[in-house]
Amino acid sequence: MSDSLGAVKSWRSWADAPLRWAGPLVGVGVGRGVTFSSDADVDLLYAIPVFGLCSVAGVLLADLVVHPRRRGVREAVVVRRRVRDQIPRALAGSLGVQAVLLVVLLGIAVGTASADGAGRAGRALVESCQGGTYVTGPWPGPYYAWPVLGGLGAGSVVCGLTLRRVTARAGDDERRRVRARVTVGAWGVLVAAPLFAVSSTMAVAVFSLPCGGWAGDLGAAGLASVAFVSAMTAGWCLVALLVPRVHIEERP
């Protein structure tokens, strides 16, 4: 859909960015003002998906409010829009791999979790070797895994539906691409930030045990590498979320 005379500027045209920024700001406020768990580390695991979901809500709010008025002769062209044409494919592919890796690591952690020194189930890693039993934690067992998996599942559904809505909407193509990148950035934070927390926690726990030998050291090094990559990805996704136009020149 195009107009021979173009869009008419109004207050709605300038409200797009402030409305999108309102989402992350509300997410930060809710994360700081609402206590989801008495444990600070678990509270942070809840705050991450809250931040991402509020950021996507900002995208939806901007999409609902900002409708630039058009003037002139309208021309319609039948063009099939696809979600993959609106998003940065390299980043989205990397996030897909990291999401699978996050689920795999959590599955391993849940399967190997034991009670910690205080008797709390699913919070430590226990190994026996050299005539002794060693307990190390925290370990991302069930107590820590469910907030991560719940946030990832809910966030993935909401972000996917938002991308479909943004792609199908009529309007300016550049604004559509900006909103799509904000949505991908929000989903990236939901994936990469928990992956960093899980992989770094597992790396420290595995490295601190004397039972693993060279295999344990190799596993800890691999987990540390995952933590580094996920930290870099989380930072880049935060840029996509807050300053999406940086991604516009990126090949889709």
N, C-alpha and C positions, 0 to 999 in steps of 0.2 A: 504494500500500500504506500503510495507516495502522493505528495501534494505539489502542484505546480508552483505555488507561492510559498510553500514551506510552513513550518510551525510558528504559531504566534506565542511569543514569550509572555509568561505570566508568573505569578508567585509560585505556582505549582512546578514550573520548570526549575526553579532554584531550590525547591524543597527536597529534591531527591537525595542529595548527599546528607543534609542534616537528619533526615528520617532514617537513612541507613546507619548513620553514626549513632542514632539513639538506641539501636539494638544492642551493640556491644557495651555502651555505657550502662544501660539497664542491666545487662548481664553481669558486669563488674559490681554494680550496686547490690544486686540480689546475692551474688556470691559472697560479698563482704558482710551483708546485713542479715543473712539467713543462715542459721546453723543446721546443717543436714545430718551431722553426726558429731558425737562428743569427741571422737578422735580426729585430730587435725589433718592427718594424711587422708583418711577416708572422706572427710569434709571437702578436701580439695578435689578428690575424684568425682564428687557430685557437682562441684562448682564448675568443672570443665564443660560437661554437657549443657549445663544451664547457660553458660556464656555462649556456647555455639548455637543453642536453640533461640536465645534472645537475639543473636545476630541475624539469624535467618528470619525471625519475626520482623526485624527492621527492614529487610529486603521486601517482605510481603507488604508491609505497611507502605513503603515507598511505591510499590507496584500498584497498590490500591488508590493512593492519593494522587500520584503524579500522572496526569493525563493531559499533555499539552494540547491546547485547542488548535485546530487546523483551519486554514483559510485558503480558498482557491478551489480549483478543480481537482478532485480526488481520482487517482488512477489505481486500479487494482491489478496486481500481477500474481498469478498463481505460482507460489514458490513453497516447496516443502522444507520447513525448517526442522533441523535435527538438533537434539541436545548436544551431541558430540561436536557440532560445528560452532557452538557458543562457548565451550570451555577449553582451557589449556590441556591438551591431550596428554602431554608428557607428565604434568603434575597430577592429573587425574589417574593416569596409569600407575604412577609411583604410589599414590595414596591407596589404590586398590590392592597393590602388593603388600603395603604396610598394614592395611586392615586385616588381610588374611594372616599375616605374620603375628599380629597382635592376638588374634583369636587362637592361633596355634600355641603361642607362648603361654597364654592364660590357661589353655587346656593342659599343658605340661605342668604348669605351676599348681593347678588345682589337683592334678593327679598325684603330685609328690608332696603336697602340703601335710604338715603334722602340727600337733599342738606345741605352743611355745613353752617357755619356762614357767609361765603362770597358769598353764593348763588351758589356755584359750585355743580352741580348735582352728586349724587352717591358717595359722599365722607364722609358721616357721618351717625351716628345712632341717631335717634331722638325718645325720649319717653316722654310721658306726664303722670304725676302723682303728687299727693300731691299739686294740684292746680298750677302746673308749667310745663313748657316744658324744657327738658334737651337735649342738643346737645353735642355729643362726637365724636371724630374722631382722627386719620384717621380710616375709615371703608372700608374694601376691597370690595367696590361696583363695578359697571361696569368699572369705570375708572382704577381700579387696576386689575380687574379680567381678562380682555381680554388679556393683555400681558402674564399672567400666563397660561391661557387656550391655547393660541396660541403656546407658547413655549412647553407646555406639549404635545399637539397634534403632532406638527412637530417632536419633539424629540422622541416620542414613535414610530412614523413611521420609522424614520431614524435608531433608535437603533434596531428595529425589523428586518429591512432589513439587517442591518450589522450582526446581530446574525445569520441569515440564511446564509449569505455569508461565514462567518467565519466557521460555522459548516460544510458546504458543501465542503469547500476547502480541497484539498489534502495537506498533510504535517505532521509536527510533532504534536503529540497530546497535548503535554505540551504547546507548543506555541499557539495552538488553544484554549486551556482552559484559558490561560493568556489573550488573546484578548477578549474572551467572558466575562471574569470578568471585564475587563476594560470597555467594553460596558455596562454591567449591572451597574457598578459604575457610569458611566456618566448619565445613565437614573435615577439612584437613586438620584443623585444631582438635576436633573430636577424635581423630585417629592418631595423629602424631604425638600429641602431648601425653595421652595415656601410654602409648608405646614407649616413649622415653622413660616414663616413670616405671613401667613394668620391667623393661630390659635393663635399666641401670640398677634397679633393686635386685634383680636376679643375678646380675654380674657381680655385685658386691658380695652377695650371699655365697655364690659358688666359689669366688676367689678366696673367701675367708675360711673355707673348709679345708683341712689338711688331707682329705680322703681322695680327692679327685685325681691327683697326679698330673701328668701332662695333658690328659684328656680334659680334666677340669679346668686347667689353665687355658686350653684352647677354646673351651666353651665360654669361659668368662671373657676372653678376648673377642669372640664373636658377638656376644651380648653387648659388650662395650661399643663395638662397631655399629651395631643396630641403634644403640642409644645416641651415638653421635649423629648418625644420618637422620634419625627421627627428630632430634633437636634442631638440626638445620632445616628440616622440612617444616616443623612447627613454626619457626621464625618466618620462613618464606610464605606460609599460609596466612600468618598474621598480617604480613604486608598485603597479600591479596585481599584480605578481609577489610583492612583499614584504608589502604591506598590502591584500589583495584586497577586504576589506570596505568600503574606500572606494568601490569600484565597485558595491557591491550596490544602492545606491539609484539607480544610473544606469539609465535605461530600456533594456531589453534590445533 
